[in-house]
Amino acid sequence: MMTSNTLTVTDNRTNRTYTVPITDGTVRAMDFRQMRTGEEDFGLILYDPAFTNTASCRSSITYLDGERGILEYRGYPIEDLAERCTFLEVAYLLLFGELPNKAELDAWVFEITHHTMLHETTRKFMEGFRYDAHPMSMLMSSVAALSTVYPDAKEVHNPASRMLQTKRLIGKMPTIAAMSYRHNVGFPYVYPDNDLNYTENFMNMLWRMVEPKYAANPVLARALDILFILHADHEQNCSTNTMRSVGSSLADPYLAVASAAAALSGPLHGGANEEVLKMLDEIGTKENVPAYIQRVKDGHIKLMGFGHRVYKNYDPRAKIIKRTADQVFQVTGRNPKLDIALELERIALQDPYFVSRKLYPNVDFYSGIIYQAVGFKPDMFTVLFAIPRTVGWLAQWQEMLIDSEQKIARPRQIYTGQRNRKFVPVAERGAVAV
């Protein structure tokens, strides 16, 4: 008797019928390889550019329902975690699967805090960049360079080594990020302060000047902590897919994280909030919003910060960031761009053009405004994204390494070029049309 959890496929080329199992709402691509027209036929390959409907792994880290606007880390709603947890508490959850108790959290914070220092050679490496080097490029290069500082990181199948590198990376990412910022503005580097928490210490390394002890504004420090929580992981996005793909070759985690950061640096991924600010600058004033909306509807420009590859509802992170923005602006003063953003959102959520296309604000729509209000320039935005996302990358990397089904990533292709061409000696070749 045929089970209902199967898919029956008839190959009209051969009139043969195949039955393949359905598990967790999916079918295995390899089950289609048996569908051939003859011995010389390789078998059917599934064609899915950009992986729009392909699952590359099983994961228990992040649950995302884009249709209903749900995001959960290890089963916990992002709203609860952002309201009640610290970033390092959420980092522990992502990596170990459970929220820590008080003793576990204290030990975890201690470990991360005491891995924030960088080897002095890394500082000298940073000094070799041009004064105007992009902070994200400095971050990627410096993280990759850590592979030479910690050769034990190559022991990727050693759980103790993996955990040590994980702690090192989480601890050192804010230090490298702050150094890239200080290098960019021409200020001397600031050493970590182990008396401060994760985000306070980051702010200390960014903005401490001549004061003997840096005192972070608690509202801004908490806002940064919340933003870090919201950006910690987001399922199989472009940079996470890169982390898993590079990691599948058994490259060490420093090189894999550097590769993931490179993917994150693109304007379609981590650089999207900078594009939102450019859009708000172009609009200029609240009064210009209707005209800009019309240009979007006419197809002349895109509305940045709206819509998402997976969300077809209001991005739950955007709601949290919007509330956080109000708290930040009570400290920094109201950013005039917020009024433009709010008017854009108001119109877009009512206009049938945007509603029918399910174009809702995403996480990038408000995050850039907050970062700018706190004091960051746009070229630091992707760096700020990379710091917390490192936790998600590392959680996904570890999960990939212990998954017995995973192998080195090697997608197939559909070859569209020429075949069996006759070689022509160089003296007999004509000009190539270009």
C-alpha positions in Angstrom: 0.0 0.0 0.0 1.4 3.4 -1.0 1.9 5.8 1.8 0.4 9.3 1.5 3.8 10.9 2.3 5.1 10.3 -1.2 5.3 12.0 -4.5 4.5 10.1 -7.7 6.1 11.4 -10.9 5.5 10.3 -14.4 8.3 10.9 -16.8 6.5 11.6 -20.1 9.7 10.9 -22.0 9.7 7.3 -21.1 6.2 6.8 -19.6 7.8 5.4 -16.5 6.4 6.3 -13.0 8.5 6.9 -10.0 7.5 7.3 -6.3 9.7 9.3 -4.0 9.3 9.9 -0.3 8.3 13.2 1.2 10.0 14.1 4.5 9.4 17.3 6.4 7.7 18.7 3.4 10.7 18.1 1.1 11.9 15.6 -1.5 15.5 14.7 -2.0 17.1 16.0 -5.2 19.0 12.8 -5.6 15.7 10.8 -5.8 15.3 12.4 -9.3 18.6 11.1 -10.6 17.0 7.7 -11.3 14.7 9.4 -13.9 16.6 8.7 -17.1 15.9 8.2 -20.8 18.7 5.6 -21.2 22.0 4.4 -20.0 23.8 7.5 -21.3 21.5 9.9 -19.6 23.0 11.4 -16.4 19.5 11.7 -14.8 17.4 14.6 -13.9 19.0 17.5 -12.0 16.9 20.2 -10.2 17.6 23.7 -11.5 17.2 26.4 -8.9 19.1 29.6 -9.5 19.8 31.5 -6.2 18.4 28.6 -4.2 14.9 30.1 -4.1 13.3 26.7 -3.3 16.1 24.5 -2.2 17.0 23.4 1.3 20.7 22.8 1.7 20.7 21.5 5.2 18.7 20.6 8.3 19.1 23.1 11.1 17.7 23.5 14.6 19.1 27.0 15.1 16.7 29.6 13.6 13.1 29.2 12.6 11.7 31.7 10.2 8.1 32.0 8.8 8.2 34.8 6.3 4.5 34.6 5.5 3.5 35.2 9.1 6.4 37.4 10.2 7.8 35.0 12.8 11.5 34.7 13.8 12.7 32.4 16.6 16.1 31.5 17.9 16.1 27.8 19.1 12.3 28.1 19.5 12.3 31.4 21.5 10.5 34.4 19.8 12.9 37.1 18.9 10.6 39.6 20.7 11.2 37.9 24.0 14.9 37.6 23.6 15.4 41.2 22.5 13.4 42.4 25.5 14.7 40.1 28.2 18.2 39.0 27.3 21.7 40.3 26.7 23.5 39.7 23.5 26.0 37.2 25.1 23.1 35.4 26.6 21.5 35.0 23.2 24.9 34.0 21.8 25.1 31.1 24.3 21.6 30.0 23.3 22.4 30.0 19.6 25.6 28.0 20.1 24.5 25.5 22.8 20.8 25.3 22.2 19.6 26.4 25.6 19.6 29.6 27.6 22.3 29.6 30.3 21.6 29.6 34.0 23.3 32.3 36.1 26.5 30.3 36.7 26.8 29.3 33.1 26.2 32.8 31.9 28.8 34.3 34.3 31.4 31.8 33.1 30.5 32.4 29.4 30.8 36.2 29.8 34.1 35.8 31.6 35.5 33.6 28.8 34.4 36.0 26.0 35.6 39.0 27.9 39.1 37.5 28.3 39.4 36.8 24.6 38.9 40.4 23.5 42.6 41.3 23.3 44.5 41.0 20.0 48.0 39.9 19.5 50.2 42.9 18.9 51.2 41.7 15.4 47.5 42.0 14.5 47.6 45.7 15.5 50.6 46.2 13.3 48.9 44.4 10.5 46.0 46.9 10.9 48.4 49.8 10.7 49.4 48.8 7.2 46.1 49.8 5.7 45.7 53.1 4.0 44.2 55.9 6.2 41.0 55.8 4.1 40.6 52.0 3.8 37.0 50.8 4.2 36.4 49.5 7.7 34.7 46.3 6.3 37.7 45.5 4.1 40.0 46.0 7.2 37.7 43.7 9.2 37.7 40.9 6.7 41.4 41.0 6.1 42.2 41.1 9.8 39.9 38.2 10.6 41.5 36.2 7.8 44.9 37.1 9.2 44.0 35.5 12.6 44.3 32.2 10.8 48.1 32.7 10.9 48.0 33.6 14.6 46.0 30.5 15.7 47.2 27.6 13.6 45.4 25.2 16.0 42.2 26.5 14.4 42.7 24.0 11.6 41.7 21.2 13.9 38.0 21.7 12.9 37.0 18.2 14.0 38.3 18.8 17.5 35.4 20.0 19.6 37.6 21.7 22.2 39.5 23.6 19.4 36.2 24.6 17.8 34.9 26.1 21.0 38.2 27.9 21.7 38.1 29.5 18.3 34.5 30.4 18.7 35.2 32.2 22.0 38.2 34.0 20.4 36.2 35.2 17.4 33.2 36.4 19.4 35.6 38.2 21.8 37.8 39.7 19.1 35.3 40.9 16.5 34.4 44.1 18.4 38.1 44.8 19.0 38.9 44.5 15.3 35.8 46.5 14.4 36.7 49.3 16.8 40.3 49.3 15.5 39.1 49.7 11.9 37.0 52.7 13.0 39.9 54.3 14.9 42.3 53.7 12.1 39.8 55.3 9.7 39.5 58.5 11.8 43.1 58.7 12.7 42.8 58.0 16.4 45.1 55.8 18.5 43.7 52.3 19.2 42.0 51.6 22.6 42.6 48.4 24.5 39.6 46.4 25.8 38.3 47.1 29.3 37.4 43.9 31.1 35.2 45.8 33.6 32.7 46.6 30.9 30.1 44.4 29.3 30.2 43.4 25.7 28.6 46.4 24.0 29.9 48.9 26.6 33.4 47.6 25.9 32.9 48.0 22.2 31.8 51.6 22.7 34.8 52.2 24.9 37.2 51.0 22.2 35.3 53.1 19.6 34.9 56.4 21.5 37.2 56.7 24.5 39.5 59.7 24.2 41.5 61.0 27.2 39.2 60.1 30.1 40.7 57.5 32.5 37.6 55.4 32.4 34.9 55.3 29.7 31.3 55.5 30.9 28.9 54.3 28.2 25.4 55.7 28.1 23.2 52.8 29.3 20.4 53.6 26.9 22.7 53.5 23.9 24.6 50.5 25.1 21.3 48.6 25.5 20.1 49.7 22.1 23.3 48.4 20.6 22.8 45.1 22.5 19.3 44.8 21.1 20.5 45.5 17.6 23.2 42.8 18.1 20.5 40.3 19.2 18.3 41.0 16.2 21.2 40.5 13.8 22.7 37.4 15.4 21.3 34.9 12.9 18.8 34.7 10.2 18.6 31.2 8.8 20.3 30.3 5.4 21.0 33.8 4.1 23.8 34.7 1.6 26.6 35.1 4.2 25.5 32.0 6.3 25.4 29.9 3.1 28.9 31.2 2.4 30.0 30.3 5.9 28.7 26.7 5.5 30.0 26.4 1.9 33.6 27.5 2.8 33.5 25.6 6.1 32.5 22.4 4.2 36.0 22.4 2.7 37.3 22.2 6.3 38.8 25.6 6.1 39.5 27.0 9.5 36.8 29.3 11.1 38.8 32.5 10.7 38.9 32.1 6.9 35.3 30.9 6.8 34.2 34.0 8.8 36.2 36.3 6.6 34.5 34.8 3.6 31.0 35.1 5.2 31.9 38.8 6.0 32.8 39.3 2.4 29.3 38.1 1.3 27.8 40.3 4.0 29.5 43.4 2.6 27.4 43.5 -0.5 24.7 46.2 -0.8 22.0 43.5 -1.3 22.9 42.0 2.1 24.6 43.8 4.9 24.9 47.1 3.1 21.2 47.6 2.6 20.7 50.0 5.6 23.3 52.3 4.1 21.2 52.4 0.9 18.2 53.4 3.0 20.0 56.4 4.4 21.0 57.4 0.8 17.3 57.2 -0.1 16.2 59.3 2.8 18.9 61.9 2.0 17.6 62.0 -1.6 14.0 62.5 -0.5 15.2 65.4 1.8 12.0 66.3 3.5 8.7 64.7 4.6 6.9 66.8 2.0 8.8 65.1 -0.8 7.7 61.6 0.2 4.5 61.4 -2.0 6.4 62.4 -5.1 9.1 59.8 -4.3 6.5 57.1 -3.8 5.0 57.9 -7.2 8.5 57.5 -8.8 8.7 54.1 -7.2 5.3 53.1 -8.5 6.2 54.3 -11.9 9.2 51.9 -11.9 11.9 54.6 -12.0 13.5 53.7 -8.6 13.3 51.2 -5.8 12.0 51.7 -2.3 14.9 50.7 -0.1 14.3 49.0 3.2 11.0 47.5 2.1 10.4 43.9 1.2 12.6 40.9 1.9 13.6 37.7 0.2 11.8 35.6 2.8 9.4 38.0 4.6 6.0 38.6 3.0 4.8 40.2 6.2 6.2 42.9 8.6 9.7 41.9 9.6 9.5 41.3 13.3 12.9 42.8 13.8 11.8 46.1 12.2 9.0 46.4 14.9 11.6 46.0 17.7 14.1 48.4 16.1 11.3 51.0 15.6 10.6 51.0 19.4 14.4 51.1 20.1 14.7 54.1 17.9 12.4 56.1 20.1 14.6 55.4 23.2 17.8 56.3 21.3 16.4 59.6 20.1 15.5 60.6 23.6 19.3 60.6 24.3 20.7 61.7 21.0 18.0 64.1 19.8 15.5 63.3 17.1 17.1 62.4 13.7 15.1 64.4 11.1 15.4 61.3 8.8 13.0 59.5 11.2 10.1 61.8 10.1 10.7 60.9 6.5 11.0 57.2 7.3 7.7 57.3 9.3 5.9 59.0 6.5 7.3 56.5 4.0 6.1 53.6 6.1 2.7 55.2 6.7 2.0 55.6 3.0 3.5 52.3 2.0 1.4 50.3 4.5 -1.8 51.9 3.1 -1.1 52.1 -0.6 -2.6 49.1 -2.6 0.5 49.1 -4.8 2.8 48.1 -1.8 0.2 46.1 0.1 -0.6 43.9 -2.9 3.1 43.2 -3.3 3.6 42.6 0.4 6.3 45.2 0.7 6.7 45.8 4.4 9.6 47.5 6.3 12.5 45.2 7.0 15.3 45.3 9.5 17.4 47.7 7.4 14.7 50.4 7.3 15.3 51.7 10.8 18.7 50.3 11.8 20.7 52.7 9.8 18.9 55.7 11.3 19.8 54.4 14.8 23.4 53.7 13.9 23.8 57.2 12.5 22.1 58.8 15.5 24.5 56.9 17.8 27.5 58.3 15.9 28.4 55.8 13.2 29.2 56.7 9.6 27.5 54.5 7.0 30.7 52.7 6.1 30.6 51.2 9.6 27.1 49.7 9.2 28.2 46.4 7.7 30.9 46.1 10.3 28.3 46.5 13.0 26.3 43.8 11.3 29.2 41.4 11.1 30.0 41.5 14.9 26.8 39.8 16.0 26.3 37.7 12.9 29.6 36.0 13.7 27.8 34.1 16.4 25.2 32.8 14.0 27.9 31.9 11.4 29.8 30.0 14.1 26.6 28.2 15.3 25.8 27.2 11.7 29.4 26.2 11.0 29.5 23.9 14.0 26.1 22.4 13.2 27.4 21.7 9.6 30.6 20.0 10.8 28.7 17.5 13.0 26.0 16.8 10.4 26.8 13.4 8.9 24.8 14.2 5.8 26.9 17.2 4.9 29.8 17.0 2.4 31.9 19.6 0.7 29.5 22.0 -1.1 29.5 21.3 -4.8 26.4 22.3 -6.8 25.7 21.0 -10.3 25.5 23.2 -13.3 23.7 23.1 -16.7 26.4 23.5 -19.3 25.3 25.8 -22.1 28.7 26.2 -24.0 30.0 24.6 -27.2 31.3 21.0 -27.4 33.9 19.1 -29.4 35.5 22.1 -31.1 38.4 21.6 -33.5 41.6 23.2 -32.4 43.0 25.9 -34.7 46.7 27.0 -34.5 47.3 30.6 -33.5 48.6 31.6 -37.0 45.4 30.4 -38.6 42.9 32.0 -36.2 40.9 35.0 -37.4 40.0 38.0 -35.3 37.7 37.5 -32.3 34.7 39.7 -32.3 34.3 41.5 -29.0 
